């Protein structure tokens, strides 16, 4: 099971690769906060219609205690949406899939397993769900669509994908 963040949904939808999540996890869950952020507030943004359809078909919304989320958010200096993901990942013993550095740093302190979006690409390639050339194309498309990735990380992942190819 995986808990997904908007920082993964939005870039993957922009490049038409939302299925990458579904192809790697049997159960995909998130919170109302994330739904509101990507669907309700995302109206007019490229890829929002596809995200909405994914919620209707295979992404399940789970409720979390909003008061607890607000408290965690205040103490950790993060948004209530991010706090809700921590609560959900912890409560379901799920992997947290995000591309948010601050969220990952807090997940580490709470011993929550996490994947970066780039980890998902590598996992998909290692498990033979996509070819190395597809992984490279997805990575390049994500960067071209505006995903921030340090040049050394980008080049390192390309080298790993070369080795997997």
N, C-alpha and C positions, 0 to 999 in steps of 0.2 A: 504494500500500500504506500502511496505517496501523497504528501500534502503539497499543493502547488501554490505558488505566489504569482502575482500579476507580472512581476519582473521576468517571468518565464513565458507566461501566456501571451503577453503583448508582442514581444519580438518574434516568437514562433508563428503567431497568427499573421504578422506582417509579411512573412516569407512563405506562407502556406504550408507550414510544417507542424501544426498542432498534433497530428497523428503520431509524431515521434514520442509524445508522452504516453498516449494510449497503447502504443506498440510495446512499451517497456514495463508497464505496470498493470496488474489486473484490476486494481481499484485506485481511482484517482479522486481525491477529496480536497475541498478547500472550505473557506468560510464565507458567510454572507458579506463580510467586508470586501473580500476580493471580488465576489460577484458584482457588488455595487460599483467598485472601482473600475472594473474592466468592461462591464456591460452597460450599467446605468450611466456612469460618468463618461464612458468611452464612446457614446453615440457620436457618429460623425468621423470617427477615427478608422483608418484602414484596418480591416481584419475583425472588427467588432462583431459583425454578423456571424462570422464563422465561430467566434468564441461563444456567442449566445447559443448557437446550435450545438456546440460541444457540451454546454451545460445541460441542455435538454436531452442529449443522448448519453453521455458517459462521464461527465464530471459531476460528482455529488457534493451538494452543499451541506455542511454540518454546522449545527449551532454551537456556539461557545458562549460562556458567560461574559456579557459585554462589560459588566462592572469590573470583573477580574482583568479583562483585557485592557481596560482603561487604566487600572492600577499598575499593571505591569508596564504599560506604555509610559506612564509618568515616571516610574522609577528607573526604567532602562533608557529613557530618552528616545523612544521609537514611536511609531504610529500605533494606534489601536489595531489597525489591520495586521501589522507585523506581529504584534503581541498575540492576536487571535490565532495566527499560524503556529506560533510557539506552543500555545495551549493545546491546539489540535494535534500537532505532531507528538507532543509529549503524552497526551492522553490516549493516543491510538498506537503509540510506539512505531510511528511511521517515519519514513525518510522525508525530509523537508527539501523540496526542489525550488531553489531560488537563485537569483543572480544579484542579490542585495548583500553587499559586504557587511553592513552593520547587523543585519539579521543573522548572517552566518556567524559572526563573532559572538553574538548572544547565544545562538544555538550551541556553540562549542561549550560555553560556560554551563549550559544546562544538560550536556551530554546527549544532545539530539543529533542523530545521524543526518547529514545533509549532502546534497549534490549541488554543484554549480551547474548551470546550463551546459557548459563545456564537458562536464563529467557525463551528462546524459548522452552527448554525442559520442564520446569515447566508449561508454558502456554499450551503446547501440552497435557500434562498429565491432568491438571485441566479441559480442554475442552473435555477430553475423546477421543482425537485423537490417543493417545498411552496409553498403560497401564503403571502403575507405575513401573512394572518390566522392561518394555521396556525402560522407561526413565532412570532407573538405569544402564541398560546395555549400552545405548548410552553414558551416562556420563562416565562410566568406560572405554568404548572403546576410547572415546576422550582423556582421561587422558593417557591411554596406548599408544595412537598414538602420544603423545607428547604435548598435550594441557597443558599449565601451569595453575594450579589451586591450590590455597593455601589449605593445608590440612583442615583447619577449615571451609572453604567455601565448599569443597567437602563433608565433613561429614554433614554439615548443610543441604545441598541440598539432600543428601541421606535420612536424617530424614524427610524432607518435603515430599519427594516422598513416604516414608513409610506412612506418614499421609494421603496422597492422595490415597494410594492403598487400 
